[in-house]
Amino acid sequence: MMMANVMLVDDEKPFVETMTKRLSKKGLNVIGVFSGHEALNKLESNRMIDVVILDVKMPGMDGIEALKEIKSRYPLVEVIMLTAHATVESAIDGMRLGAFDYLMKPCEMEQLLSKIEEAKDKKSKHEEKIREAKVKELSSKFD
């Protein structure tokens, strides 16, 4: 299993606490937060987050609004949407707005772990491409 820095965003405190424990036991670094606004503040201060697991239905800033903000400010951070109230519309909205994937609550732990791993891989590949492009750009200045 890979090391990934994961943020879990859900307004249900018992869910966040339980999932944080379970994901941490699997070797992930997990930060649990309880609102979209709190998630954005944490991302601002913690640039090491790879994957955000984001509940769709939350009071205040909902998951779709939070997703828009996360993707505009931190385009490389991958977001997995979670919902207990799956509506096809919100799934389509989420994917259209750049969510990595969409899972139903409650989801199987193994399914969630494999999605986190896929999302982390995607982010790592993007970061690698950016590094390679920067190296090429720098080396072309010396040619």
CNS distance restraints for C-alpha pairs under 8 A (distance, minus, plus):
assign (resid   1 and name CA) (resid  26 and name CA) 7.71 0.50 0.50
assign (resid   1 and name CA) (resid  27 and name CA) 7.42 0.50 0.50
assign (resid   1 and name CA) (resid 117 and name CA) 7.75 0.50 0.50
assign (resid   2 and name CA) (resid  27 and name CA) 7.74 0.50 0.50
assign (resid   2 and name CA) (resid  28 and name CA) 7.77 0.50 0.50
assign (resid   2 and name CA) (resid 117 and name CA) 6.74 0.50 0.50
assign (resid   3 and name CA) (resid  27 and name CA) 6.41 0.50 0.50
assign (resid   3 and name CA) (resid  28 and name CA) 5.60 0.50 0.50
assign (resid   3 and name CA) (resid  29 and name CA) 7.34 0.50 0.50
assign (resid   4 and name CA) (resid  28 and name CA) 5.38 0.50 0.50
assign (resid   4 and name CA) (resid  29 and name CA) 6.20 0.50 0.50
assign (resid   4 and name CA) (resid  49 and name CA) 7.80 0.50 0.50
assign (resid   4 and name CA) (resid  50 and name CA) 6.30 0.50 0.50
assign (resid   4 and name CA) (resid  51 and name CA) 7.54 0.50 0.50
assign (resid   4 and name CA) (resid 116 and name CA) 7.95 0.50 0.50
assign (resid   4 and name CA) (resid 117 and name CA) 7.80 0.50 0.50
assign (resid   4 and name CA) (resid 120 and name CA) 6.70 0.50 0.50
assign (resid   5 and name CA) (resid  28 and name CA) 6.29 0.50 0.50
assign (resid   5 and name CA) (resid  29 and name CA) 4.80 0.50 0.50
assign (resid   5 and name CA) (resid  30 and name CA) 6.07 0.50 0.50
assign (resid   5 and name CA) (resid  31 and name CA) 7.95 0.50 0.50
assign (resid   5 and name CA) (resid  48 and name CA) 6.58 0.50 0.50
assign (resid   5 and name CA) (resid  49 and name CA) 4.86 0.50 0.50
assign (resid   5 and name CA) (resid  50 and name CA) 5.26 0.50 0.50
assign (resid   5 and name CA) (resid  51 and name CA) 6.59 0.50 0.50
assign (resid   6 and name CA) (resid  28 and name CA) 6.95 0.50 0.50
assign (resid   6 and name CA) (resid  29 and name CA) 6.01 0.50 0.50
assign (resid   6 and name CA) (resid  30 and name CA) 4.82 0.50 0.50
assign (resid   6 and name CA) (resid  31 and name CA) 6.34 0.50 0.50
assign (resid   6 and name CA) (resid  49 and name CA) 5.80 0.50 0.50
assign (resid   6 and name CA) (resid  50 and name CA) 6.00 0.50 0.50
assign (resid   6 and name CA) (resid  51 and name CA) 4.92 0.50 0.50
assign (resid   6 and name CA) (resid  52 and name CA) 5.72 0.50 0.50
assign (resid   6 and name CA) (resid  53 and name CA) 7.30 0.50 0.50
assign (resid   7 and name CA) (resid  30 and name CA) 5.65 0.50 0.50
assign (resid   7 and name CA) (resid  31 and name CA) 4.75 0.50 0.50
assign (resid   7 and name CA) (resid  32 and name CA) 5.82 0.50 0.50
assign (resid   7 and name CA) (resid  33 and name CA) 7.32 0.50 0.50
assign (resid   7 and name CA) (resid  39 and name CA) 7.70 0.50 0.50
assign (resid   7 and name CA) (resid  49 and name CA) 6.77 0.50 0.50
assign (resid   7 and name CA) (resid  51 and name CA) 6.40 0.50 0.50
assign (resid   7 and name CA) (resid  52 and name CA) 4.69 0.50 0.50
assign (resid   7 and name CA) (resid  53 and name CA) 6.09 0.50 0.50
assign (resid   8 and name CA) (resid  16 and name CA) 6.70 0.50 0.50
assign (resid   8 and name CA) (resid  20 and name CA) 7.47 0.50 0.50
assign (resid   8 and name CA) (resid  30 and name CA) 7.02 0.50 0.50
assign (resid   8 and name CA) (resid  31 and name CA) 6.19 0.50 0.50
assign (resid   8 and name CA) (resid  32 and name CA) 4.79 0.50 0.50
assign (resid   8 and name CA) (resid  33 and name CA) 6.18 0.50 0.50
assign (resid   8 and name CA) (resid  52 and name CA) 5.96 0.50 0.50
assign (resid   8 and name CA) (resid  53 and name CA) 4.80 0.50 0.50
assign (resid   8 and name CA) (resid  54 and name CA) 6.25 0.50 0.50
assign (resid   9 and name CA) (resid  16 and name CA) 7.36 0.50 0.50
assign (resid   9 and name CA) (resid  32 and name CA) 6.16 0.50 0.50
assign (resid   9 and name CA) (resid  33 and name CA) 5.01 0.50 0.50
assign (resid   9 and name CA) (resid  34 and name CA) 5.50 0.50 0.50
assign (resid   9 and name CA) (resid  35 and name CA) 6.17 0.50 0.50
assign (resid   9 and name CA) (resid  36 and name CA) 6.97 0.50 0.50
assign (resid   9 and name CA) (resid  39 and name CA) 6.62 0.50 0.50
assign (resid   9 and name CA) (resid  52 and name CA) 7.28 0.50 0.50
assign (resid   9 and name CA) (resid  53 and name CA) 6.04 0.50 0.50
assign (resid   9 and name CA) (resid  54 and name CA) 4.87 0.50 0.50
assign (resid   9 and name CA) (resid  55 and name CA) 6.07 0.50 0.50
assign (resid  10 and name CA) (resid  15 and name CA) 7.54 0.50 0.50
assign (resid  10 and name CA) (resid  16 and name CA) 6.34 0.50 0.50
assign (resid  10 and name CA) (resid  33 and name CA) 6.65 0.50 0.50
assign (resid  10 and name CA) (resid  34 and name CA) 4.94 0.50 0.50
assign (resid  10 and name CA) (resid  35 and name CA) 6.24 0.50 0.50
assign (resid  10 and name CA) (resid  54 and name CA) 6.50 0.50 0.50
assign (resid  10 and name CA) (resid  55 and name CA) 5.18 0.50 0.50
assign (resid  10 and name CA) (resid  58 and name CA) 6.96 0.50 0.50
assign (resid  11 and name CA) (resid  16 and name CA) 7.94 0.50 0.50
assign (resid  11 and name CA) (resid  33 and name CA) 7.81 0.50 0.50
assign (resid  11 and name CA) (resid  34 and name CA) 4.45 0.50 0.50
assign (resid  11 and name CA) (resid  35 and name CA) 5.82 0.50 0.50
assign (resid  11 and name CA) (resid  55 and name CA) 7.88 0.50 0.50
assign (resid  11 and name CA) (resid  58 and name CA) 5.89 0.50 0.50
assign (resid  11 and name CA) (resid  59 and name CA) 7.56 0.50 0.50
assign (resid  12 and name CA) (resid  16 and name CA) 6.41 0.50 0.50
assign (resid  12 and name CA) (resid  34 and name CA) 7.05 0.50 0.50
assign (resid  13 and name CA) (resid  17 and name CA) 6.10 0.50 0.50
assign (resid  13 and name CA) (resid  34 and name CA) 6.84 0.50 0.50
assign (resid  14 and name CA) (resid  18 and name CA) 6.04 0.50 0.50
assign (resid  15 and name CA) (resid  19 and name CA) 5.99 0.50 0.50
assign (resid  16 and name CA) (resid  20 and name CA) 5.84 0.50 0.50
assign (resid  16 and name CA) (resid  32 and name CA) 5.95 0.50 0.50
assign (resid  16 and name CA) (resid  33 and name CA) 7.48 0.50 0.50
assign (resid  16 and name CA) (resid  34 and name CA) 7.75 0.50 0.50
assign (resid  17 and name CA) (resid  21 and name CA) 6.34 0.50 0.50
assign (resid  17 and name CA) (resid  32 and name CA) 7.28 0.50 0.50
assign (resid  18 and name CA) (resid  22 and name CA) 6.26 0.50 0.50
assign (resid  19 and name CA) (resid  23 and name CA) 5.88 0.50 0.50
assign (resid  20 and name CA) (resid  24 and name CA) 5.91 0.50 0.50
assign (resid  20 and name CA) (resid  30 and name CA) 5.89 0.50 0.50
assign (resid  20 and name CA) (resid  31 and name CA) 7.24 0.50 0.50
assign (resid  20 and name CA) (resid  32 and name CA) 6.51 0.50 0.50
assign (resid  21 and name CA) (resid  25 and name CA) 6.22 0.50 0.50
assign (resid  22 and name CA) (resid  26 and name CA) 6.69 0.50 0.50
assign (resid  23 and name CA) (resid  27 and name CA) 6.82 0.50 0.50
assign (resid  23 and name CA) (resid  28 and name CA) 5.79 0.50 0.50
assign (resid  23 and name CA) (resid  29 and name CA) 7.88 0.50 0.50
assign (resid  23 and name CA) (resid  30 and name CA) 7.01 0.50 0.50
assign (resid  24 and name CA) (resid  28 and name CA) 4.84 0.50 0.50
assign (resid  24 and name CA) (resid  29 and name CA) 5.98 0.50 0.50
assign (resid  24 and name CA) (resid  30 and name CA) 6.20 0.50 0.50
assign (resid  33 and name CA) (resid  38 and name CA) 6.23 0.50 0.50
assign (resid  33 and name CA) (resid  39 and name CA) 6.13 0.50 0.50
assign (resid  34 and name CA) (resid  38 and name CA) 6.72 0.50 0.50
assign (resid  34 and name CA) (resid  39 and name CA) 7.66 0.50 0.50
assign (resid  35 and name CA) (resid  39 and name CA) 6.23 0.50 0.50
assign (resid  35 and name CA) (resid  58 and name CA) 6.98 0.50 0.50
assign (resid  35 and name CA) (resid  59 and name CA) 7.77 0.50 0.50
assign (resid  35 and name CA) (resid  60 and name CA) 7.77 0.50 0.50
assign (resid  35 and name CA) (resid  61 and name CA) 7.14 0.50 0.50
assign (resid  36 and name CA) (resid  40 and name CA) 6.36 0.50 0.50
assign (resid  36 and name CA) (resid  58 and name CA) 7.91 0.50 0.50
assign (resid  36 and name CA) (resid  60 and name CA) 7.83 0.50 0.50
assign (resid  36 and name CA) (resid  61 and name CA) 5.44 0.50 0.50
assign (resid  36 and name CA) (resid  62 and name CA) 6.60 0.50 0.50
assign (resid  36 and name CA) (resid  63 and name CA) 6.80 0.50 0.50
assign (resid  36 and name CA) (resid  65 and name CA) 7.94 0.50 0.50
assign (resid  36 and name CA) (resid  66 and name CA) 5.20 0.50 0.50
assign (resid  37 and name CA) (resid  41 and name CA) 6.33 0.50 0.50
assign (resid  37 and name CA) (resid  61 and name CA) 6.80 0.50 0.50
assign (resid  37 and name CA) (resid  66 and name CA) 7.51 0.50 0.50
assign (resid  38 and name CA) (resid  42 and name CA) 6.16 0.50 0.50
assign (resid  39 and name CA) (resid  43 and name CA) 6.14 0.50 0.50
assign (resid  40 and name CA) (resid  44 and name CA) 6.22 0.50 0.50
assign (resid  40 and name CA) (resid  66 and name CA) 7.67 0.50 0.50
assign (resid  40 and name CA) (resid  69 and name CA) 7.74 0.50 0.50
assign (resid  40 and name CA) (resid  70 and name CA) 6.89 0.50 0.50
assign (resid  41 and name CA) (resid  45 and name CA) 6.56 0.50 0.50
assign (resid  42 and name CA) (resid  46 and name CA) 5.80 0.50 0.50
assign (resid  43 and name CA) (resid  47 and name CA) 5.95 0.50 0.50
assign (resid  43 and name CA) (resid  49 and name CA) 6.98 0.50 0.50
assign (resid  49 and name CA) (resid  77 and name CA) 6.95 0.50 0.50
assign (resid  50 and name CA) (resid  76 and name CA) 7.96 0.50 0.50
assign (resid  50 and name CA) (resid  77 and name CA) 5.38 0.50 0.50
assign (resid  50 and name CA) (resid  78 and name CA) 6.44 0.50 0.50
assign (resid  50 and name CA) (resid 119 and name CA) 7.95 0.50 0.50
assign (resid  50 and name CA) (resid 120 and name CA) 5.98 0.50 0.50
assign (resid  50 and name CA) (resid 123 and name CA) 6.91 0.50 0.50
assign (resid  51 and name CA) (resid  77 and name CA) 5.76 0.50 0.50
assign (resid  51 and name CA) (resid  78 and name CA) 4.82 0.50 0.50
assign (resid  51 and name CA) (resid  79 and name CA) 5.68 0.50 0.50
assign (resid  51 and name CA) (resid  80 and name CA) 7.34 0.50 0.50
assign (resid  51 and name CA) (resid 116 and name CA) 6.74 0.50 0.50
assign (resid  51 and name CA) (resid 119 and name CA) 6.65 0.50 0.50
assign (resid  51 and name CA) (resid 120 and name CA) 6.47 0.50 0.50
assign (resid  52 and name CA) (resid  77 and name CA) 7.17 0.50 0.50
assign (resid  52 and name CA) (resid  78 and name CA) 6.26 0.50 0.50
assign (resid  52 and name CA) (resid  79 and name CA) 4.69 0.50 0.50
assign (resid  52 and name CA) (resid  80 and name CA) 6.17 0.50 0.50
assign (resid  53 and name CA) (resid  79 and name CA) 5.86 0.50 0.50
assign (resid  53 and name CA) (resid  80 and name CA) 4.79 0.50 0.50
assign (resid  53 and name CA) (resid  81 and name CA) 5.93 0.50 0.50
assign (resid  53 and name CA) (resid  82 and name CA) 6.78 0.50 0.50
assign (resid  54 and name CA) (resid  63 and name CA) 6.10 0.50 0.50
assign (resid  54 and name CA) (resid  67 and name CA) 7.85 0.50 0.50
assign (resid  54 and name CA) (resid  79 and name CA) 6.79 0.50 0.50
assign (resid  54 and name CA) (resid  80 and name CA) 6.07 0.50 0.50
assign (resid  54 and name CA) (resid  81 and name CA) 4.84 0.50 0.50
assign (resid  54 and name CA) (resid  82 and name CA) 5.70 0.50 0.50
assign (resid  55 and name CA) (resid  62 and name CA) 7.87 0.50 0.50
assign (resid  55 and name CA) (resid  63 and name CA) 5.57 0.50 0.50
assign (resid  55 and name CA) (resid  81 and name CA) 5.85 0.50 0.50
assign (resid  55 and name CA) (resid  82 and name CA) 4.60 0.50 0.50
assign (resid  55 and name CA) (resid  83 and name CA) 5.62 0.50 0.50
assign (resid  56 and name CA) (resid  62 and name CA) 5.93 0.50 0.50
assign (resid  56 and name CA) (resid  63 and name CA) 3.94 0.50 0.50
assign (resid  56 and name CA) (resid  64 and name CA) 6.25 0.50 0.50
assign (resid  56 and name CA) (resid  81 and name CA) 6.41 0.50 0.50
assign (resid  56 and name CA) (resid  82 and name CA) 6.05 0.50 0.50
assign (resid  56 and name CA) (resid  83 and name CA) 5.47 0.50 0.50
assign (resid  56 and name CA) (resid  90 and name CA) 7.91 0.50 0.50
assign (resid  57 and name CA) (resid  62 and name CA) 5.63 0.50 0.50
assign (resid  57 and name CA) (resid  63 and name CA) 6.13 0.50 0.50
assign (resid  57 and name CA) (resid  83 and name CA) 6.88 0.50 0.50
assign (resid  57 and name CA) (resid  85 and name CA) 7.74 0.50 0.50
assign (resid  58 and name CA) (resid  62 and name CA) 4.77 0.50 0.50
assign (resid  58 and name CA) (resid  63 and name CA) 6.61 0.50 0.50
assign (resid  61 and name CA) (resid  65 and name CA) 5.98 0.50 0.50
assign (resid  61 and name CA) (resid  66 and name CA) 6.30 0.50 0.50
assign (resid  62 and name CA) (resid  66 and name CA) 6.18 0.50 0.50
assign (resid  63 and name CA) (resid  67 and name CA) 5.89 0.50 0.50
assign (resid  63 and name CA) (resid  81 and name CA) 7.53 0.50 0.50
assign (resid  64 and name CA) (resid  68 and name CA) 6.34 0.50 0.50
assign (resid  64 and name CA) (resid  90 and name CA) 7.67 0.50 0.50
assign (resid  64 and name CA) (resid  93 and name CA) 7.53 0.50 0.50
assign (resid  64 and name CA) (resid  94 and name CA) 6.29 0.50 0.50
assign (resid  65 and name CA) (resid  69 and name CA) 6.45 0.50 0.50
assign (resid  66 and name CA) (resid  70 and name CA) 6.07 0.50 0.50
assign (resid  67 and name CA) (resid  71 and name CA) 6.04 0.50 0.50
assign (resid  67 and name CA) (resid  79 and name CA) 7.23 0.50 0.50
assign (resid  67 and name CA) (resid  94 and name CA) 7.46 0.50 0.50
assign (resid  67 and name CA) (resid  97 and name CA) 7.34 0.50 0.50
assign (resid  67 and name CA) (resid  98 and name CA) 7.86 0.50 0.50
assign (resid  67 and name CA) (resid  99 and name CA) 7.22 0.50 0.50
assign (resid  68 and name CA) (resid  72 and name CA) 6.12 0.50 0.50
assign (resid  68 and name CA) (resid  97 and name CA) 6.49 0.50 0.50
assign (resid  69 and name CA) (resid  73 and name CA) 6.07 0.50 0.50
assign (resid  70 and name CA) (resid  74 and name CA) 5.45 0.50 0.50
assign (resid  70 and name CA) (resid  75 and name CA) 7.03 0.50 0.50
assign (resid  70 and name CA) (resid  77 and name CA) 7.52 0.50 0.50
assign (resid  71 and name CA) (resid  75 and name CA) 4.50 0.50 0.50
assign (resid  71 and name CA) (resid  76 and name CA) 7.50 0.50 0.50
assign (resid  71 and name CA) (resid  77 and name CA) 7.13 0.50 0.50
assign (resid  71 and name CA) (resid  97 and name CA) 7.85 0.50 0.50
assign (resid  71 and name CA) (resid  98 and name CA) 6.90 0.50 0.50
assign (resid  76 and name CA) (resid 123 and name CA) 5.90 0.50 0.50
assign (resid  76 and name CA) (resid 126 and name CA) 7.23 0.50 0.50
assign (resid  76 and name CA) (resid 127 and name CA) 7.70 0.50 0.50
assign (resid  77 and name CA) (resid 123 and name CA) 6.69 0.50 0.50
assign (resid  78 and name CA) (resid  99 and name CA) 6.80 0.50 0.50
assign (resid  78 and name CA) (resid 100 and name CA) 5.80 0.50 0.50
assign (resid  78 and name CA) (resid 119 and name CA) 5.85 0.50 0.50
assign (resid  78 and name CA) (resid 120 and name CA) 7.33 0.50 0.50
assign (resid  78 and name CA) (resid 122 and name CA) 7.99 0.50 0.50
assign (resid  78 and name CA) (resid 123 and name CA) 6.66 0.50 0.50
assign (resid  79 and name CA) (resid  98 and name CA) 7.77 0.50 0.50
assign (resid  79 and name CA) (resid  99 and name CA) 5.03 0.50 0.50
assign (resid  79 and name CA) (resid 100 and name CA) 5.38 0.50 0.50
assign (resid  79 and name CA) (resid 101 and name CA) 7.19 0.50 0.50
assign (resid  79 and name CA) (resid 119 and name CA) 7.80 0.50 0.50
assign (resid  80 and name CA) (resid  99 and name CA) 5.95 0.50 0.50
assign (resid  80 and name CA) (resid 100 and name CA) 5.48 0.50 0.50
assign (resid  80 and name CA) (resid 101 and name CA) 5.00 0.50 0.50
assign (resid  80 and name CA) (resid 102 and name CA) 5.67 0.50 0.50
assign (resid  80 and name CA) (resid 103 and name CA) 7.32 0.50 0.50
assign (resid  80 and name CA) (resid 115 and name CA) 7.77 0.50 0.50
assign (resid  80 and name CA) (resid 116 and name CA) 7.83 0.50 0.50
assign (resid  81 and name CA) (resid  94 and name CA) 7.23 0.50 0.50
assign (resid  81 and name CA) (resid  99 and name CA) 6.73 0.50 0.50
assign (resid  81 and name CA) (resid 100 and name CA) 7.88 0.50 0.50
assign (resid  81 and name CA) (resid 101 and name CA) 6.27 0.50 0.50
assign (resid  81 and name CA) (resid 102 and name CA) 4.66 0.50 0.50
assign (resid  81 and name CA) (resid 103 and name CA) 6.19 0.50 0.50
assign (resid  82 and name CA) (resid 102 and name CA) 5.99 0.50 0.50
assign (resid  82 and name CA) (resid 103 and name CA) 4.99 0.50 0.50
assign (resid  82 and name CA) (resid 104 and name CA) 5.75 0.50 0.50
assign (resid  82 and name CA) (resid 105 and name CA) 6.17 0.50 0.50
assign (resid  83 and name CA) (resid 102 and name CA) 7.96 0.50 0.50
assign (resid  83 and name CA) (resid 103 and name CA) 6.62 0.50 0.50
assign (resid  83 and name CA) (resid 104 and name CA) 5.17 0.50 0.50
assign (resid  83 and name CA) (resid 105 and name CA) 5.30 0.50 0.50
assign (resid  84 and name CA) (resid 104 and name CA) 5.76 0.50 0.50
assign (resid  84 and name CA) (resid 105 and name CA) 4.58 0.50 0.50
assign (resid  84 and name CA) (resid 106 and name CA) 6.94 0.50 0.50
assign (resid  85 and name CA) (resid 104 and name CA) 7.90 0.50 0.50
assign (resid  86 and name CA) (resid  90 and name CA) 7.32 0.50 0.50
assign (resid  86 and name CA) (resid  91 and name CA) 7.26 0.50 0.50
assign (resid  86 and name CA) (resid 104 and name CA) 6.63 0.50 0.50
assign (resid  87 and name CA) (resid  91 and name CA) 6.43 0.50 0.50
assign (resid  88 and name CA) (resid  92 and name CA) 6.16 0.50 0.50
assign (resid  89 and name CA) (resid  93 and name CA) 6.01 0.50 0.50
assign (resid  90 and name CA) (resid  94 and name CA) 5.91 0.50 0.50
assign (resid  91 and name CA) (resid  95 and name CA) 6.22 0.50 0.50
assign (resid  91 and name CA) (resid 102 and name CA) 6.49 0.50 0.50
assign (resid  92 and name CA) (resid  96 and name CA) 5.98 0.50 0.50
assign (resid  93 and name CA) (resid  97 and name CA) 6.07 0.50 0.50
assign (resid  94 and name CA) (resid  98 and name CA) 6.44 0.50 0.50
assign (resid  94 and name CA) (resid  99 and name CA) 5.30 0.50 0.50
assign (resid  94 and name CA) (resid 102 and name CA) 7.78 0.50 0.50
assign (resid  95 and name CA) (resid  99 and name CA) 4.73 0.50 0.50
assign (resid  95 and name CA) (resid 100 and name CA) 6.82 0.50 0.50
assign (resid  95 and name CA) (resid 101 and name CA) 6.71 0.50 0.50
assign (resid  95 and name CA) (resid 102 and name CA) 7.72 0.50 0.50
assign (resid 100 and name CA) (resid 119 and name CA) 6.58 0.50 0.50
assign (resid 101 and name CA) (resid 115 and name CA) 7.62 0.50 0.50
assign (resid 103 and name CA) (resid 107 and name CA) 6.56 0.50 0.50
assign (resid 103 and name CA) (resid 112 and name CA) 7.81 0.50 0.50
assign (resid 107 and name CA) (resid 111 and name CA) 6.98 0.50 0.50
assign (resid 107 and name CA) (resid 112 and name CA) 6.74 0.50 0.50
assign (resid 108 and name CA) (resid 112 and name CA) 6.29 0.50 0.50
assign (resid 109 and name CA) (resid 113 and name CA) 6.07 0.50 0.50
assign (resid 110 and name CA) (resid 114 and name CA) 6.16 0.50 0.50
assign (resid 111 and name CA) (resid 115 and name CA) 6.27 0.50 0.50
assign (resid 112 and name CA) (resid 116 and name CA) 6.17 0.50 0.50
assign (resid 113 and name CA) (resid 117 and name CA) 6.16 0.50 0.50
assign (resid 114 and name CA) (resid 118 and name CA) 6.16 0.50 0.50
assign (resid 115 and name CA) (resid 119 and name CA) 6.04 0.50 0.50
assign (resid 116 and name CA) (resid 120 and name CA) 6.02 0.50 0.50
assign (resid 117 and name CA) (resid 121 and name CA) 6.14 0.50 0.50
assign (resid 118 and name CA) (resid 122 and name CA) 6.24 0.50 0.50
assign (resid 119 and name CA) (resid 123 and name CA) 6.28 0.50 0.50
assign (resid 120 and name CA) (resid 124 and name CA) 6.10 0.50 0.50
assign (resid 121 and name CA) (resid 125 and name CA) 6.14 0.50 0.50
assign (resid 122 and name CA) (resid 126 and name CA) 6.32 0.50 0.50
assign (resid 123 and name CA) (resid 127 and name CA) 6.21 0.50 0.50
assign (resid 124 and name CA) (resid 128 and name CA) 6.09 0.50 0.50
assign (resid 125 and name CA) (resid 129 and name CA) 6.25 0.50 0.50
assign (resid 126 and name CA) (resid 130 and name CA) 6.29 0.50 0.50
assign (resid 127 and name CA) (resid 131 and name CA) 6.20 0.50 0.50
assign (resid 128 and name CA) (resid 132 and name CA) 6.16 0.50 0.50
assign (resid 129 and name CA) (resid 133 and name CA) 6.11 0.50 0.50
assign (resid 130 and name CA) (resid 134 and name CA) 6.19 0.50 0.50
assign (resid 131 and name CA) (resid 135 and name CA) 6.20 0.50 0.50
assign (resid 132 and name CA) (resid 136 and name CA) 6.19 0.50 0.50
assign (resid 133 and name CA) (resid 137 and name CA) 6.09 0.50 0.50
assign (resid 134 and name CA) (resid 138 and name CA) 6.10 0.50 0.50
assign (resid 135 and name CA) (resid 139 and name CA) 6.02 0.50 0.50
assign (resid 136 and name CA) (resid 140 and name CA) 5.98 0.50 0.50
assign (resid 137 and name CA) (resid 141 and name CA) 6.66 0.50 0.50
assign (resid 138 and name CA) (resid 142 and name CA) 7.12 0.50 0.50
assign (resid 139 and name CA) (resid 143 and name CA) 6.68 0.50 0.50
